[in-house]
Amino acid sequence: MAHAFFRVPDGWRLPPHAATEACSPDDFRSRSAMTTQSTPVLLLSNRLEGGGVERHLKDLREGLAERGFRCIIAAACPSAEIAAGRNYLHLPLYRADGRSKSIGGLLRSLQRLHHLVRKEDLKLIHAHSRYAMFVAFLLRLMHPSLRPVYTVHTAFTDMRRFPFYPREVICVSQALAEMFAKYTAASSRRRLSVVHNGMALPPPRSSEADTWEHDMCSFLFVGRLVEQKGLHLLLDAAAQIKKSDRISIVIRGSGPLEQSVIEAAEASDGILRFDGYHPDPFDDTGAFDALLFPSLQLEGQPYVILEAYAHSMPVLSNDLPAIQELVKDRITGRVIHSQDADAWSAALREAAAHPGTLNRWGSAGRSVVEQQHRLDTMLEKIAVVYRRLLED
C-alpha cells in the first residue's frame, strides 16, 4: 500500500524552481554512467545551515569517493556551497518560513527520493538527524532493500521515545554512545560504532604568532547566536571585564540574538566586538589566543573545537560530558565547572594573565587532532561501516 501511494509516474522531473538549485535525477543518471564502479550512498539530513553536520556531509561526499562510494546529499535549506556542488538533491521538507515542517513537503520529498532510488539503484541510506531518520524509515517502506545507518551528532533528552533507530548506529563521541546505549530501547540489538569527527590539518601556526608581545589577550567565539550556545554567559562575563584586564572578545556568527550582541558590544567600551557572519571564521587565527565555547546544549563533538585545535588555539568551555572528551582541563584549555558569568570572567582573566600557558595548551590541542581526529581516519572507519552493511 505504501509503495502504491507514493508511486512516482515515469517521466516525473524536478519542478523548474528546484532545477535551478539542485541536480535533477537525469543529472544523477548521467554521472552514474561515468562512475559505475562506485556504490551510490544517500546522505540524508533535514536542514543544513552551515554548521558541523553540513561540513561532515561535505567531507563524506568528497572523501568517500576515493574509497568506492559516490555520496548524494539530500536535504532542505542548502547552503550555496553544497547546492552548487555535484550530487545534491533538494528536499522541500519545510514551509516557506524555513522552520515549520510540512506534510505536503514531506510527501514531495519522498517522491523525489523514491525516483532517485530507482534511477540510481541506491543500496545505502545514511541519516544524519532524527527527522532524516524518520524520512529514511518511510522511504524503506517503499524500498525494503535499502540498508540504513544513522549517525548521532548530538544528544537529546528524549532519545528513548524515538522508535525508528536502525540496527547500525554511529556516534561521534564516546559520551554520545554511552548515552544512546543507556536511554535507547533495545540498544543491545544494535551495532554501535564510535567514529570521531575528523578534519584535514592546516599548516602549523606560525611561530611568530606564539612569540609576539601580547598587548591584549584576544578570545574568539564562533557559532549560532542562540541561547543554547551560552551567549548570555559570554555577554554577562564581558560586562564584568575592565579595560585594565587587557582582554578583547570577538563574536562571529548569526542568529536570533544578533541584536543583543550588537547592543552589548556598543556598551562594552571596545572590549566586545561583533563581526557578524564570517564565511571562514578561522582565516586569521593568529590574531586570537583562545576559542570560547560556553554552550549549554547537549553537544556531540563540535567541529568548531577541532578547528580551533587544528589552528593551535586552546579552548575554554563549559563542562558538558561530550566536550570533556575533547577539552582536557589545563592541558588543551579550561573546563569551567560552573555555568555563571562570574566563573567565566574569572577564567578569562586567569587565561589572559598567562599567554605562554595558552600557547602550550594550543600546541597540545593540535596534537589531539593529529593523533585522534584525522579526516582520513574518520572516512576509512565510515567506509568500513558501509562495507559491513553491504555484506550483511
C-alpha positions as CSV (number, residue, x, y, z in Angstrom):
1,M,0.0,0.0,0.0
2,A,2.8,2.4,0.9
3,H,4.5,1.7,-2.4
4,A,1.4,2.4,-4.4
5,F,0.6,5.5,-2.5
6,F,4.0,7.1,-3.2
7,R,4.3,5.7,-6.7
8,V,6.0,8.2,-9.0
9,P,4.9,8.3,-12.6
10,D,7.6,7.6,-15.2
11,G,8.9,10.8,-16.7
12,W,8.5,12.7,-13.4
13,R,11.0,15.5,-13.1
14,L,12.0,18.1,-10.6
15,P,9.9,21.3,-10.9
16,P,11.6,24.2,-12.6
17,H,12.3,26.2,-9.4
18,A,14.1,23.2,-7.9
19,A,16.2,22.6,-11.0
20,T,17.9,25.9,-10.6
21,E,19.3,25.0,-7.2
22,A,19.6,21.2,-7.4
23,C,20.8,18.4,-9.6
24,S,18.0,16.7,-11.4
25,P,17.6,12.9,-11.4
26,D,18.7,12.8,-15.0
27,D,22.0,14.5,-13.9
28,F,22.5,11.7,-11.4
29,R,21.9,9.1,-14.1
30,S,24.5,10.6,-16.5
31,R,27.0,10.9,-13.7
32,S,26.5,7.3,-12.5
33,A,27.3,6.1,-16.0
34,M,30.8,7.6,-15.5
35,T,31.3,6.0,-12.1
36,T,29.9,2.5,-12.4
37,Q,32.5,1.1,-10.0
38,S,31.3,3.3,-7.2
39,T,28.5,2.4,-4.8
40,P,25.9,5.2,-4.5
41,V,25.1,6.3,-1.0
42,L,22.3,8.7,0.1
43,L,23.4,11.1,2.8
44,L,20.1,12.3,4.2
45,S,19.6,15.3,6.5
46,N,16.6,17.5,7.2
47,R,18.2,21.0,7.2
48,L,21.7,22.3,6.5
49,E,22.6,25.8,7.8
50,G,26.4,25.9,7.5
51,G,27.1,24.1,10.8
52,G,29.0,21.0,11.7
53,V,26.6,18.5,10.1
54,E,26.9,20.3,6.8
55,R,30.7,20.2,7.0
56,H,30.5,16.5,7.9
57,L,28.4,15.7,4.9
58,K,30.6,17.7,2.6
59,D,33.7,15.8,3.9
60,L,31.9,12.4,3.3
61,R,30.9,13.4,-0.2
62,E,34.4,14.4,-1.2
63,G,36.4,11.9,0.8
64,L,34.5,8.7,0.3
65,A,34.7,8.9,-3.5
66,E,38.3,7.7,-3.2
67,R,37.0,4.7,-1.2
68,G,34.4,3.5,-3.7
69,F,31.3,5.4,-2.6
70,R,29.6,8.1,-4.5
71,C,27.6,10.1,-2.0
72,I,24.5,12.1,-2.9
73,I,23.4,14.7,-0.4
74,A,19.6,15.2,0.1
75,A,18.4,17.9,2.4
76,A,16.5,21.1,2.8
77,C,17.8,24.6,3.2
78,P,21.1,24.1,1.4
79,S,24.0,26.4,1.6
80,A,25.2,27.8,-1.8
81,E,28.4,25.8,-1.4
82,I,26.7,22.4,-1.2
83,A,23.9,23.3,-3.7
84,A,26.5,24.3,-6.3
85,G,28.4,21.0,-5.8
86,R,27.9,17.7,-7.5
87,N,25.4,15.1,-6.3
88,Y,22.9,17.2,-4.4
89,L,19.1,16.8,-4.2
90,H,16.9,19.5,-2.7
91,L,14.1,18.3,-0.4
92,P,11.2,20.7,0.2
93,L,10.6,19.4,3.8
94,Y,9.8,22.9,5.2
95,R,7.3,25.6,4.6
96,A,8.2,29.0,3.2
97,D,9.4,30.2,6.6
98,G,12.1,27.5,6.5
99,R,11.3,26.4,10.1
100,S,7.9,24.7,10.1
101,K,7.8,21.1,8.8
102,S,5.3,20.5,6.0
103,I,3.3,17.3,5.5
104,G,3.0,18.1,1.8
105,G,6.7,18.9,1.6
106,L,7.4,15.5,3.2
107,L,5.3,13.7,0.6
108,R,7.0,15.6,-2.3
109,S,10.4,14.8,-0.8
110,L,9.5,11.1,-0.6
111,Q,8.5,11.3,-4.3
112,R,11.9,12.7,-5.2
113,L,13.8,10.2,-3.1
114,H,11.8,7.3,-4.5
115,H,12.6,8.4,-8.0
116,L,16.3,8.8,-7.1
117,V,16.5,5.3,-5.5
118,R,15.0,3.8,-8.7
119,K,17.3,5.7,-11.1
120,E,20.5,5.2,-9.0
121,D,19.8,1.7,-7.7
122,L,20.8,3.0,-4.2
123,K,21.8,0.5,-1.6
124,L,22.7,2.6,1.4
125,I,21.0,5.4,3.2
126,H,22.9,7.3,5.9
127,A,20.7,9.6,8.0
128,H,22.2,12.5,9.9
129,S,19.3,13.8,12.0
130,R,16.3,12.3,13.7
131,Y,13.8,13.7,11.2
132,A,16.0,12.4,8.4
133,M,15.9,9.0,10.1
134,F,12.1,9.2,10.0
135,V,12.2,10.1,6.3
136,A,14.5,7.1,5.8
137,F,12.1,4.8,7.6
138,L,9.3,5.9,5.3
139,L,11.5,5.5,2.2
140,R,12.4,2.0,3.3
141,L,8.7,1.1,3.3
142,M,8.9,1.6,-0.5
143,H,12.4,0.2,-0.9
144,P,13.0,-2.5,1.8
145,S,16.4,-3.4,0.3
146,L,17.9,-0.1,1.4
147,R,20.5,-0.6,4.1
148,P,20.1,2.2,6.7
149,V,22.7,3.7,9.1
150,Y,22.2,6.7,11.5
151,T,24.9,9.0,12.8
152,V,24.1,10.6,16.2
153,H,25.6,14.1,16.1
154,T,24.0,15.4,19.2
155,A,22.2,14.1,22.3
156,F,18.5,14.5,23.1
157,T,16.9,14.1,26.5
158,D,14.0,12.1,24.9
159,M,16.2,9.6,23.0
160,R,14.2,6.6,24.3
161,R,10.9,7.9,22.8
162,F,12.0,7.6,19.2
163,P,11.2,4.2,17.6
164,F,12.9,4.4,14.2
165,Y,16.5,3.8,15.0
166,P,18.1,1.3,12.5
167,R,20.4,-1.6,13.5
168,E,23.6,0.2,12.5
169,V,24.3,3.4,14.5
170,I,27.4,5.6,14.6
171,C,28.1,8.0,17.4
172,V,30.6,10.8,17.1
173,S,31.8,10.6,20.7
174,Q,32.0,8.0,23.4
175,A,29.8,10.1,25.6
176,L,27.0,10.0,23.0
177,A,27.5,6.3,22.6
178,E,27.1,5.7,26.3
179,M,24.0,8.0,26.4
180,F,22.5,6.2,23.4
181,A,23.1,2.8,24.9
182,K,21.6,3.8,28.2
183,Y,18.5,5.6,27.1
184,T,17.5,3.8,23.9
185,A,15.3,0.8,24.0
186,A,16.7,-2.5,22.6
187,S,20.1,-0.9,22.1
188,S,21.7,-4.3,22.7
189,R,20.3,-5.4,19.3
190,R,22.1,-2.6,17.5
191,R,25.7,-2.3,16.3
192,L,27.0,0.8,17.8
193,S,30.2,2.3,16.4
194,V,32.1,5.4,17.7
195,V,33.6,7.3,14.8
196,H,35.1,10.6,15.9
197,N,34.8,13.6,13.6
198,G,37.9,14.3,11.7
199,M,39.5,17.1,9.7
200,A,42.4,17.9,7.4
201,L,45.1,19.7,9.3
202,P,46.0,23.2,8.1
203,P,49.7,24.3,8.0
204,P,51.1,24.7,11.5
205,R,50.6,28.1,13.2
206,S,53.4,30.5,12.6
207,S,55.9,30.6,15.5
208,E,55.7,34.4,15.3
209,A,52.1,34.1,16.5
210,D,53.3,32.4,19.7
211,T,56.2,34.8,20.4
212,W,54.8,38.2,19.7
213,E,54.4,40.6,22.6
214,H,50.8,40.5,23.8
215,D,49.3,43.9,24.3
216,M,45.9,42.4,24.5
217,C,44.6,38.8,25.0
218,S,42.0,38.1,22.3
219,F,39.3,35.5,22.6
220,L,37.1,34.3,19.7
221,F,33.5,32.9,19.8
222,V,32.2,31.2,16.6
223,G,28.7,29.8,16.3
224,R,24.9,30.3,16.1
225,L,23.7,33.3,18.2
226,V,21.1,31.3,20.2
227,E,20.5,30.8,23.9
228,Q,21.7,27.2,23.7
229,K,25.2,28.3,22.8
230,G,25.5,30.1,26.1
231,L,25.6,33.6,24.6
232,H,24.2,35.1,27.8
233,L,27.1,33.7,29.8
234,L,29.6,35.3,27.4
235,L,27.8,38.7,27.3
236,D,27.4,38.8,31.1
237,A,31.1,37.9,31.5
238,A,32.2,40.5,29.0
239,A,30.2,43.1,31.0
240,Q,32.5,42.3,34.1
241,I,35.7,42.8,32.1
242,K,37.6,46.1,32.6
243,K,39.9,47.9,30.2
244,S,42.7,47.2,32.6
245,D,42.3,43.5,32.2
246,R,43.6,43.9,28.6
247,I,41.0,41.4,27.2
248,S,39.1,41.5,23.9
249,I,36.3,39.2,22.8
250,V,35.3,38.8,19.2
251,I,31.9,37.2,18.3
252,R,31.4,35.7,14.8
253,G,28.0,34.2,13.8
254,S,24.4,35.0,13.1
255,G,21.1,34.1,14.7
256,P,18.2,35.4,16.8
257,L,20.4,37.0,19.5
258,E,22.3,39.2,17.0
259,Q,20.7,42.4,18.2
260,S,21.5,41.6,21.8
261,V,25.2,41.0,20.8
262,I,25.3,44.3,18.9
263,E,23.9,46.2,21.9
264,A,26.4,44.5,24.3
265,A,29.3,45.4,22.0
266,E,28.2,49.0,21.8
267,A,28.1,49.2,25.6
268,S,31.4,47.4,26.2
269,D,33.9,50.2,25.7
270,G,35.6,48.2,23.0
271,I,36.1,45.0,24.9
272,L,33.5,43.1,22.9
273,R,33.4,43.2,19.1
274,F,30.7,41.7,16.8
275,D,31.9,40.7,13.4
276,G,28.7,39.1,12.1
277,Y,28.6,36.1,10.0
278,H,32.1,35.1,8.8
279,P,32.4,32.5,5.9
280,D,35.8,31.5,7.1
281,P,36.0,32.4,10.8
282,F,39.4,30.8,11.3
283,D,41.2,32.5,8.5
284,D,43.0,34.9,10.9
285,T,43.6,32.7,13.9
286,G,47.0,34.3,14.5
287,A,45.0,37.2,15.9
288,F,43.4,35.1,18.6
289,D,44.7,33.4,21.7
290,A,41.8,31.0,22.5
291,L,38.3,29.9,21.5
292,L,35.4,30.4,23.8
293,F,32.7,27.6,23.8
294,P,30.1,28.3,26.5
295,S,27.5,26.0,25.1
296,L,24.7,24.8,27.3
297,Q,23.1,22.2,25.0
298,L,23.9,18.5,24.7
299,E,26.7,18.7,22.1
300,G,28.2,15.8,20.3
301,Q,31.7,16.6,19.0
302,P,31.7,20.2,17.7
303,Y,33.8,20.9,14.6
304,V,34.5,24.4,15.9
305,I,36.6,22.9,18.7
306,L,38.5,20.7,16.3
307,E,39.0,23.7,14.0
308,A,40.5,25.7,16.9
309,Y,42.8,22.9,17.9
310,A,43.9,22.4,14.3
311,H,45.0,26.0,14.4
312,S,46.8,25.6,17.7
313,M,44.1,27.5,19.7
314,P,43.2,26.3,23.1
315,V,39.5,26.2,24.1
316,L,37.6,27.5,27.2
317,S,34.4,25.5,27.5
318,N,31.6,24.5,29.9
319,D,31.7,21.1,31.4
320,L,29.4,19.1,29.1
321,P,30.1,15.4,29.1
322,A,30.9,15.1,25.4
323,I,33.0,18.2,25.4
324,Q,35.2,16.9,28.3
325,E,36.3,14.2,25.9
326,L,37.9,17.0,23.8
327,V,38.8,19.7,26.2
328,K,41.2,18.5,28.9
329,D,41.3,21.0,31.8
330,R,44.7,22.8,31.9
331,I,46.0,20.5,29.1
332,T,44.2,21.7,26.0
333,G,42.3,24.5,27.6
334,R,40.0,25.2,30.5
335,V,36.8,23.3,31.6
336,I,34.7,25.8,33.6
337,H,32.7,23.8,36.1
338,S,30.0,26.5,36.6
339,Q,27.5,28.0,34.2
340,D,27.6,31.5,35.5
341,A,29.2,34.7,34.3
342,D,31.4,35.2,37.4
343,A,33.2,31.9,36.7
344,W,33.6,32.8,33.1
345,S,35.0,36.3,33.7
346,A,37.5,34.8,36.3
347,A,38.6,32.2,33.8
348,L,39.1,34.8,31.1
349,R,41.3,36.9,33.4
350,E,43.3,33.9,34.5
351,A,43.9,32.9,30.9
352,A,44.9,36.4,29.8
353,A,47.5,36.6,32.6
354,H,49.3,33.5,31.2
355,P,49.8,33.8,27.4
356,G,52.6,31.3,27.5
357,T,50.3,28.7,29.0
358,L,47.7,29.4,26.3
359,N,50.4,28.7,23.7
360,R,51.3,25.4,25.3
361,W,47.6,24.3,25.6
362,G,47.1,25.2,21.9
363,S,50.0,23.0,20.8
364,A,48.5,20.2,22.9
365,G,45.2,20.7,21.1
366,R,46.8,20.4,17.7
367,S,48.3,17.1,18.8
368,V,44.9,15.8,19.7
369,V,43.7,16.4,16.1
370,E,46.8,14.9,14.7
371,Q,46.5,11.7,16.8
372,Q,42.7,11.2,17.1
373,H,40.8,13.3,14.6
374,R,42.4,13.0,11.2
375,L,40.0,13.2,8.3
376,D,41.4,10.1,6.6
377,T,40.8,8.0,9.8
378,M,37.1,9.2,10.0
379,L,36.5,8.4,6.3
380,E,38.0,4.9,6.5
381,K,36.0,4.0,9.6
382,I,32.8,5.1,7.9
383,A,33.7,3.2,4.8
384,V,34.2,0.1,7.0
385,V,30.6,0.5,8.3
386,Y,29.3,0.8,4.7
387,R,31.1,-2.3,3.5
388,R,29.8,-4.2,6.5
389,L,26.2,-3.2,5.7
390,L,26.7,-4.2,2.0
391,E,28.0,-7.6,3.1
392,D,25.1,-8.3,5.5
